[in-house]
Amino acid sequence: MDEPKFLTTEEAAKLLKVSEASIRRWSNQGKLKCYRIGGRGERRFLLSDLLECVEKFKDVEKEANHFSLFFRNEKEQLDAVVPFLADYLQSGHRVLYIWDSTKEEKLYSSLEERGINVNELVARRSLCVFPSSEVYLKDGYFDMERMFSFWETALEESLRMGYSRIFCSGEMTWYLKGLPGVEKMMEYEARLNRITDDYPQVTILCQYNVNRLSGAVIIDAVISHPMVLLENRRYRGYYNYPA
């Protein structure tokens, strides 16, 4: 069975943008649930509990179209992602998907189980699926400006084709390949919010496997996204839109 994602006191403080002393005080007061582990009883915090704190204390002033999805295994991932894809496609919208861990064939079969005619939609270019090696890690490295150019070109094409809504999603485990430039992933994620500002027709869903990516990466993902999806619930992220 997959283990829940726990964060340390230091990681929790970074996520909530408070001191470690505040985290310890809130847990002592019962305001923030914590778990004790090991012989020293060190504090650990569930990501979902910390997101509840964000939900309580942060207001979002605008509709957010940039989400981070957190999952523990392929079943959780597909159970969350495939309904989005199917809904957009059945509504006549366009889907752009970049896979990394989930094979293209698995994605197609999951859509077909929901009655989606994958071959027809691929032929019409309503459904466009790319491997991470040809997009995020093209030529063996990650380049932010190249990625922004990719999205802008794809979105402009979508609008010229007459699509009023576009759903974009990428699996972020390509980061683990350690190729040049991957250390810029979170800077890229934060700047990606400008794409949804410039193109209100688009929704972007970035997928994070919490069992494969570090606590630090997960925290940075929460901070760089306006909205978070976890265990079939929607939370406010910690991204602050510039004034």
N, C-alpha and C positions, 0 to 999 in steps of 0.2 A: 504494500500500500504506500502511496506517495505521502511524504511528510509535509505538513504545512510550512509556510515560509516564515521563519523567525528572524528578527533583526536584533542587533545588539543595542545597548543604551546609546553608544556613540552614533550608530546608524539612525536610530529613532530620533535623536536630537537633530541630526542633519536634515532628516526628512521634514520635521516640524519647524525647523529654523528656530530652535530654542537651545538653551544650555542643557548639558547633561544633568546638572543639578535640578533643573525644572522637570526633566523626565523622571528622575528618581523621586522627587517630591510628589508629583502627580500620581505615581504608582503607589507611593506610601499612603496617600490620601484616598486611594480607590478611584480616582478620576480616570486613570488609564490602566487597563488590565495588563498585568505582566505575569510571566511564568518564570519559575526558578529552576535552574538546571545545575547539575554537577555538585560536587561536594561543597563548593563555596557559595552555592545558591545564587549564581549570577543571573541577572535579569535578562529575559528575552521577551520580545514583543511581536505579536502577529501583525503582519502587514495590514490585514483587514481592520484590526482595532485602531491602528494609527490613521488609516484613511477615514475612520469614523470621526477622529479628532479634526481632520481637515474639513469634513462635512459640517461639523458643528460651528467652526470658527471662520470659515472662508466663504465669501459671497462671490459668485461669478456674474459679471455684469453683462456678458454677451453669450449668445449661443455658441457652444464649442463644437467644432467639427474635426478635432484631432484627438484621437483616443489612443490610450495604451491598453492592451489586453494582457492580463497575466494568467497563465495556465500552468499545470503541473505535468500534463501528459498529452498525447495526441488526441485522445478521446475528448478531454476537456476543451482542447483547442478547436477541434472540428465542431463540437456541439455549440461552441460560441460563434465561430466564424461563418460556418456554412449557412445558417439562417440569414445572415446579412447578405451574403452573396446571392442566395436564391431569391430573396425579396427584391433586391435591386434588378436582377436579371428578369424576373417575372413581371416587373413593373416597366420594362422597356428601357432601363438605364444601362450604363456601361460599367464594367468591372475591370480594373487593372490589378493584377495580383503578382507579387514576387515571392516565389517559394525558396526555401532553403532546406529545412529538415523534412518537411512534408513533401513527398513525391507528387509530381504532377498527376500521375495516374490515380493516386488516392484521392486527391482533390476532385478530380473529374467524377470518379465513382460515387463520392459522397453527394455531389450535386445531382447526378443521375438518379440517385435514390429518392431525391425530392422532386423528381419529374422534370428536371431541366434537360433540354436537348442540347448537350454540350457541343456536339459536332456542328450543329447549325449555328450556334452562337459564336463559336470560334471562327467559323467560315465568314460570318457577318462582321467579325471583329468587335462584337459586343462584349465578348469575354477574351481578354488578353492575359496570358500567363507567361511569366518569364522566370528563368532560374536566376538566383542571386549572382552567380558567376558571370552573367551577361549584363547585369545592371549595377548592383551595389559594388561588386568586385571585378568589374570589367578590366581586362588587361592585368589582373592580379593585384589590384590595389583599390582603395576607396578614395573617392574625390568628391567633396561636397558640391563644388560648383558644377561638376558633371551631373550629379544627381538632380540638382535644381533645374538644370537644363533639360534633363530627361523628363521630369514631371511637367514642366511648363510646355514642352513640345507635345507631350501626350495629352495634356488637358486642352491645349489650343486645338489639337486635332479633334478631340472629342466634341468640342463646341461646334467646330465646322461641320462635323458629321450630324449635328442636330440633337445631341444628347443634352438634356436639361439637368441631369444629375449623374455624377461619377463617383464610384466607390473605389478607393485605392487601399491596398493592404500589402504589408511586407512582413515576412518572418525575420526576426532580428538576430537569429543564431549565427548569421554570417560573421558577426563580431568575434566569435570564438575561434575563427580561423587564424587570427593574429596577423593578417596581412598588413602591409604598410597603409597607414591612414585610418585604420579602424578605431584608433583612439579618439578620433574626431566625431564618433557616432552621436554623442549626446549634444555636442554643439550643433550638429546637423539637425537633430530632433527639435531643438529649441527654435532654430531658424525656420524649420518646416512650418511652424505656425503662421509664417508670413504667406505661405502658399494658400492656406485656407482663408486668410484675409483677402488675398487678391482674387481668389476663385471661390466664392461662396457656394458654388454648385458642387463642390467636392467634399467628401468625407474621407478622412484618412484614419486607418486603423493599423497600429504598429503592434506586433505580437512578440511577447516576451515569455520564454520558458523559465519559470522561477527555479526549477530543479537543475538547470544547466548554467544559468547566469548568476553572477555574484550578487550579494546583498547591496553592494555599492552601485552596481549597474541598475538594479531594480529601483533604488531610491532615486537615482538620476532620471530614470524613466518617468517616475511619478512627478518629479519636479519639472520636467520638460513638456508635459502634456496637460492640457486643461481638463481632460476627463480621463477616468480610469475605469476599466471593466475588470471585475474580479468576482468569481464564484456567482455569476449571473446577476450581479448587482453593479450599479453604476455609481461611481463616486466622483467628487470633484478632485481634480489633480491640484498641483501646486504651482502651475505655470502662471506667471503674472504677465498679462498683456501690457506692453509699453504704452504709456499715455500718448 
